[in-house]
Amino acid sequence: MTVRICEVGPRDGLQNEPEHLSPRRRAELVDRLSVTGLTGVEVGSFVNPARVPQMSGAEEVLALAKPVEGVDHVALVLNERGYTRLAATRCVEARLAFCVTETFNRRNQGRGVERSLAEAARIVAAAHADGRRASITLAASFGCPFEGAVDPGHVLAIAERAAATGADELIFADTIGVGVPRQVTRLLAGAAGFGVPLGLHLHNTRNTGYANAIAGLDAGVAVLDSSVAGIGGCPFAPNATGNIATEDLVYLLEGQGVDTGVDLDALLSVSAWLTEVLGRPLPGQLLRAGRFPSPVM
């Protein structure tokens, strides 16, 4: 069994941290992650720097980060303006995201869900015309900070329309970390016939992120997003803490007999380096507890 891990630390991780790392330091993080065996690294987002200053200079990050064979450098966009910026770089994949609830989408992106769906179709078409991949992430698929519980039927109805755009991948995001395995199973089963690989973007706000990852694995998920050292969250969702930690996820998956292709020791070295850069303990547990059994020295 295999599953692809997409590392989102340089984007979703850093965007909610109090430190504002320079593009050069963020490119260094991308470079360190790109030699750990990961095949996808989300290097940043093309969003308004006034709203998310941690992501300013995304073009510079991509220009500075070293291309690595077999590693896709991808980036987030929220609208066509963002895609226009991305299209001027060497980024190979646009990861378009919007929220499935009206209130959150209007607060996060300044538009309704219908407009975001229409824009998603245009962005997917533009990316494919440019020779790029395009994925769609459905934020707040498991719960909304403003509207509360979200009907899975509503999420699946939007997901079916998102899949119909021709997106290369469809990702259900637990943006505020409220989801439980039963929801994961229902969403993935409901979307199984949409004809597109499915992914999960999981936060560990309420300590259910890793259980949700296992539920996704059992349901045949194709990709799991995670963030080195467990950093991150959504700056527009109250109390949204970090993603599941990449190194913790790799340890879990390895124990389950899943081939991730990731060098866990190399990944732990990146986590240790980032802890020093940010100057404080980070949420990931494996760096603190250590591997088991411990590697032979």
C-alpha positions as CSV (number, residue, x, y, z in Angstrom):
1,M,0.0,0.0,0.0
2,T,1.2,3.5,-0.9
3,V,0.0,7.0,-0.2
4,R,1.4,10.3,-1.3
5,I,2.2,12.9,1.3
6,C,2.1,16.5,0.4
7,E,4.1,18.7,2.7
8,V,2.3,22.0,3.4
9,G,4.6,23.4,6.1
10,P,6.1,26.3,4.0
11,R,2.6,27.5,3.3
12,D,-0.2,26.3,5.6
13,G,2.3,25.8,8.3
14,L,4.0,29.2,8.3
15,Q,1.0,31.3,7.4
16,N,-0.5,31.1,10.9
17,E,2.8,31.3,12.9
18,P,3.7,34.7,14.6
19,E,7.2,34.7,13.0
20,H,7.5,36.2,9.5
21,L,10.3,34.3,7.8
22,S,12.0,35.9,4.8
23,P,11.5,34.4,1.3
24,R,15.2,33.2,1.5
25,R,14.6,31.4,4.7
26,R,11.3,29.9,3.5
27,A,13.1,28.7,0.3
28,E,15.7,27.1,2.6
29,L,12.9,25.2,4.3
30,V,11.6,24.1,0.9
31,D,15.1,22.9,0.0
32,R,15.5,20.9,3.1
33,L,12.1,19.3,2.8
34,S,12.7,18.5,-0.9
35,V,15.6,16.1,-0.2
36,T,13.7,14.0,2.4
37,G,11.9,11.7,-0.1
38,L,8.7,13.8,-0.2
39,T,7.3,14.1,-3.7
40,G,5.2,17.2,-3.2
41,V,6.0,20.4,-1.3
42,E,3.6,23.4,-1.1
43,V,6.0,26.3,-1.2
44,G,3.6,29.2,-0.6
45,S,0.5,30.9,-1.6
46,F,-0.3,33.7,-4.1
47,V,-2.6,35.7,-1.8
48,N,-2.8,39.3,-0.8
49,P,0.3,40.0,1.4
50,A,-1.7,42.6,3.3
51,R,-4.0,39.9,4.6
52,V,-1.4,37.1,5.0
53,P,2.0,38.9,5.4
54,Q,3.7,35.6,6.2
55,M,3.2,34.6,2.6
56,S,4.6,37.7,0.9
57,G,7.2,37.2,-1.8
58,A,5.9,33.8,-3.0
59,E,7.5,34.5,-6.4
60,E,10.9,35.0,-4.7
61,V,10.5,31.7,-2.8
62,L,10.0,29.8,-6.0
63,A,12.9,31.5,-7.7
64,L,15.2,30.7,-4.8
65,A,14.1,27.1,-4.1
66,K,16.2,24.6,-5.9
67,P,14.4,22.2,-8.3
68,V,14.7,18.6,-7.3
69,E,14.0,15.7,-9.7
70,G,10.9,13.9,-8.6
71,V,9.6,16.7,-6.3
72,D,6.7,18.9,-7.3
73,H,6.8,22.4,-6.0
74,V,3.1,23.5,-5.8
75,A,1.4,26.6,-4.5
76,L,-2.0,27.7,-3.3
77,V,-4.3,30.2,-5.1
78,L,-7.7,31.6,-4.1
79,N,-8.7,33.3,-7.3
80,E,-7.7,34.1,-10.8
81,R,-5.5,37.0,-9.7
82,G,-3.5,34.5,-7.7
83,Y,-3.3,32.1,-10.6
84,T,-2.0,34.9,-12.9
85,R,0.9,35.4,-10.4
86,L,1.5,31.7,-10.2
87,A,1.5,31.3,-14.0
88,A,4.6,33.6,-14.2
89,T,6.6,31.1,-12.1
90,R,7.9,27.6,-12.6
91,C,5.3,26.2,-10.2
92,V,3.9,22.9,-11.6
93,E,0.6,22.8,-9.8
94,A,-2.0,25.2,-8.7
95,R,-3.8,24.2,-5.5
96,L,-7.1,26.1,-5.6
97,A,-9.0,26.4,-2.3
98,F,-12.3,27.7,-1.3
99,C,-14.8,27.1,1.6
100,V,-17.9,25.0,1.3
101,T,-19.9,27.4,3.6
102,E,-21.1,30.8,2.5
103,T,-20.1,32.7,5.7
104,F,-16.5,31.3,5.8
105,N,-16.0,31.7,2.1
106,R,-17.1,35.3,2.1
107,R,-14.9,36.1,5.1
108,N,-11.9,34.2,3.7
109,Q,-12.2,35.0,0.0
110,G,-14.8,37.8,-0.3
111,R,-17.2,35.9,-2.5
112,G,-19.9,33.3,-2.4
113,V,-19.5,29.6,-3.0
114,E,-21.1,29.7,-6.5
115,R,-18.7,32.4,-7.7
116,S,-15.8,30.3,-6.3
117,L,-17.0,27.2,-8.1
118,A,-17.2,29.1,-11.4
119,E,-13.8,30.6,-10.9
120,A,-12.4,27.2,-10.0
121,A,-13.5,25.8,-13.4
122,R,-11.7,28.7,-15.2
123,I,-8.5,28.2,-13.2
124,V,-8.4,24.5,-13.8
125,A,-8.9,25.1,-17.5
126,A,-6.2,27.8,-17.6
127,A,-3.7,25.6,-15.6
128,H,-4.3,22.6,-18.0
129,A,-3.8,24.9,-21.0
130,D,-0.5,26.0,-19.5
131,G,0.6,22.4,-18.9
132,R,0.1,22.5,-15.1
133,R,-1.8,20.3,-12.8
134,A,-4.7,21.8,-10.8
135,S,-6.2,20.5,-7.6
136,I,-9.2,21.8,-5.6
137,T,-9.3,21.9,-1.8
138,L,-12.7,22.2,-0.2
139,A,-12.1,24.0,3.1
140,A,-14.3,23.5,6.1
141,S,-15.6,20.2,4.8
142,F,-15.9,18.8,8.3
143,G,-17.2,21.9,10.1
144,C,-17.3,25.7,9.9
145,P,-16.2,28.1,12.6
146,F,-19.1,30.4,11.7
147,E,-22.0,28.1,10.6
148,G,-21.2,25.1,12.8
149,A,-21.8,21.5,11.6
150,V,-21.8,21.0,7.8
151,D,-24.1,18.6,6.1
152,P,-22.0,15.9,4.3
153,G,-24.6,15.9,1.6
154,H,-23.9,19.6,1.0
155,V,-20.1,19.0,0.9
156,L,-20.5,16.1,-1.6
157,A,-22.8,18.1,-3.8
158,I,-20.1,20.8,-4.1
159,A,-17.4,18.1,-4.4
160,E,-19.2,16.6,-7.4
161,R,-19.3,19.9,-9.1
162,A,-15.7,20.6,-8.3
163,A,-14.7,17.2,-9.7
164,A,-16.6,18.0,-12.9
165,T,-14.2,20.9,-13.6
166,G,-11.6,18.3,-14.5
167,A,-9.4,18.9,-11.5
168,D,-6.5,16.5,-11.1
169,E,-7.2,16.0,-7.4
170,L,-10.0,16.8,-4.9
171,I,-9.1,17.4,-1.3
172,F,-11.4,17.5,1.7
173,A,-10.0,19.8,4.3
174,D,-10.7,19.7,8.1
175,T,-9.7,23.4,8.3
176,I,-10.5,23.8,12.0
177,G,-9.8,20.3,13.2
178,V,-13.3,19.2,14.2
179,G,-13.6,16.0,12.1
180,V,-13.9,12.4,13.3
181,P,-13.2,9.2,11.3
182,R,-16.9,8.5,10.6
183,Q,-17.1,11.8,8.6
184,V,-13.9,10.9,6.7
185,T,-15.3,7.5,5.7
186,R,-18.6,9.0,4.6
187,L,-17.1,11.8,2.5
188,L,-14.5,9.5,0.8
189,A,-17.2,6.8,0.1
190,G,-19.6,9.4,-1.2
191,A,-16.9,10.9,-3.6
192,A,-15.5,7.6,-4.7
193,G,-17.4,7.6,-7.9
194,F,-16.5,11.2,-9.0
195,G,-13.6,9.9,-11.1
196,V,-10.8,12.0,-9.4
197,P,-8.1,11.0,-6.9
198,L,-9.2,12.1,-3.4
199,G,-7.1,13.6,-0.6
200,L,-7.4,14.8,3.0
201,H,-6.0,18.0,4.6
202,L,-6.2,17.4,8.3
203,H,-5.6,19.6,11.3
204,N,-5.1,18.1,14.8
205,T,-6.9,20.8,16.8
206,R,-8.9,18.3,18.8
207,N,-6.5,15.4,18.6
208,T,-8.4,13.5,15.9
209,G,-6.1,14.3,13.0
210,Y,-4.2,11.0,13.0
211,A,-7.3,8.9,13.6
212,N,-8.8,10.6,10.6
213,A,-5.7,9.8,8.6
214,I,-6.0,6.1,9.3
215,A,-9.7,6.3,8.4
216,G,-8.7,7.9,5.1
217,L,-6.1,5.2,4.5
218,D,-8.7,2.5,5.1
219,A,-11.0,4.3,2.6
220,G,-8.3,4.4,-0.1
221,V,-7.3,8.0,0.1
222,A,-4.6,8.9,-2.5
223,V,-2.9,11.9,-0.8
224,L,-2.5,13.2,2.8
225,D,-1.5,16.8,3.5
226,S,0.7,17.4,6.6
227,S,3.0,20.0,8.0
228,V,6.6,19.6,9.3
229,A,6.7,19.8,13.1
230,G,2.9,20.2,13.1
231,I,3.0,24.0,12.6
232,G,0.2,26.1,11.1
233,G,-3.5,26.7,11.0
234,C,-5.9,29.0,9.2
235,P,-5.5,32.8,10.0
236,F,-9.2,33.4,9.3
237,A,-10.6,30.6,11.4
238,P,-10.7,31.3,15.2
239,N,-8.7,28.9,17.3
240,A,-7.5,26.8,14.3
241,T,-4.2,25.2,15.4
242,G,-1.7,23.2,13.4
243,N,-1.8,20.5,10.9
244,I,-0.9,16.9,11.6
245,A,2.9,16.7,11.8
246,T,4.6,15.2,8.8
247,E,7.1,13.2,10.8
248,D,4.4,11.9,13.2
249,L,2.3,10.9,10.2
250,V,5.2,9.1,8.5
251,Y,6.0,7.2,11.7
252,L,2.3,6.1,11.9
253,L,2.1,5.1,8.3
254,E,5.4,3.2,8.4
255,G,4.1,1.2,11.4
256,Q,0.9,0.4,9.4
257,G,3.1,-1.0,6.6
258,V,2.5,1.9,4.2
259,D,5.2,2.9,1.8
260,T,5.6,6.7,1.9
261,G,9.1,6.9,0.3
262,V,10.1,9.4,3.0
263,D,13.4,9.3,5.0
264,L,12.1,9.7,8.5
265,D,15.5,10.6,10.0
266,A,16.0,13.3,7.4
267,L,12.5,14.7,8.1
268,L,13.2,14.8,11.8
269,S,16.4,16.8,11.1
270,V,14.3,19.4,9.2
271,S,11.9,19.5,12.2
272,A,14.8,20.0,14.6
273,W,16.2,22.8,12.3
274,L,12.8,24.5,12.1
275,T,12.5,24.4,15.9
276,E,15.8,26.3,16.2
277,V,14.7,28.8,13.5
278,L,11.4,29.6,15.2
279,G,13.0,29.5,18.7
280,R,10.4,27.5,20.5
281,P,9.0,24.0,20.9
282,L,6.7,23.0,18.1
283,P,3.6,20.7,18.2
284,G,5.1,17.6,16.6
285,Q,5.6,14.7,19.1
286,L,8.1,12.4,17.4
287,L,10.9,14.9,17.6
288,R,10.4,15.1,21.4
289,A,9.8,11.4,22.1
290,G,12.1,9.9,19.5
291,R,11.7,7.0,17.1
292,F,11.0,3.5,18.4
293,P,12.9,1.4,18.2
294,S,15.7,3.9,18.2
295,P,17.9,3.8,15.1
296,V,21.2,1.9,15.5
297,M,24.0,4.4,15.7
